[in-house]
């Protein structure tokens, strides 16, 4: 299968518009066996996906090691693999974002992934103060000069952090949450990213599965699933879980979205196409826990552009139901 591609900012690279987010196969989404994890990643790559996003803390390196194992089984061109660093710090404080610490994290990821030079390393939702530390970005420049990373970017929690990050000339990409329940990035951040040629990686595109339309008031999540333990931000930023939207409010919004789903498509596919309507988006990285989900995500690439009426309706649902809970926070 051939998927559509987009420029990855000013890097000269192109990637498929739909990538693969490898958090779920690493951990914090309930049990995913190694066989299922491998089959899921193989299915995404068989579907034509050329961009994989992971992090050193997903399963404490499990996600990276699974990617290495799967790629070793596949001939032909290797997909672009982005990873992240910084969340291994304990405590996770801005002062820890030093050359020594980042180099240690990068070396571990190089080993986990089996790569001499990492394609892209992203600071992993660091404390806001990091964006005011030029020495941290100088450290990343040093790691580039050493040949350990090819390029670097940031994964941010807020629009404001994204705007600050792209003031550093070495930042080639910003990863940010954007979906029908998190619409603020398109208003404030995307115009600046386009102007500076910064690639945009969209994470949490399905609002932790809420925008699949499959969840109900009675849905149950495993104890080790962040949708159980992080709803109030106990482990990391609350906005990473259901995009920070209260569960009952999200369910109400989903019911209003149902009539907008194009015939023959799923709500998840519509939600992915909705994100790709934005020119500034380079790649969207839905996760998957099994091969069927990975294939269905990739199939969203074939959906036609959404009509203006659908886009207006989605904006209205957000403005009425969702924005009061999230808009001012992220």
Order of alpha helices (4+ residues) and beta strands (2+ residues): beta-beta-beta-alpha-beta-alpha-beta-alpha-beta-alpha-beta-alpha-beta-alpha-alpha-beta-alpha-alpha-alpha-beta-alpha-alpha-alpha
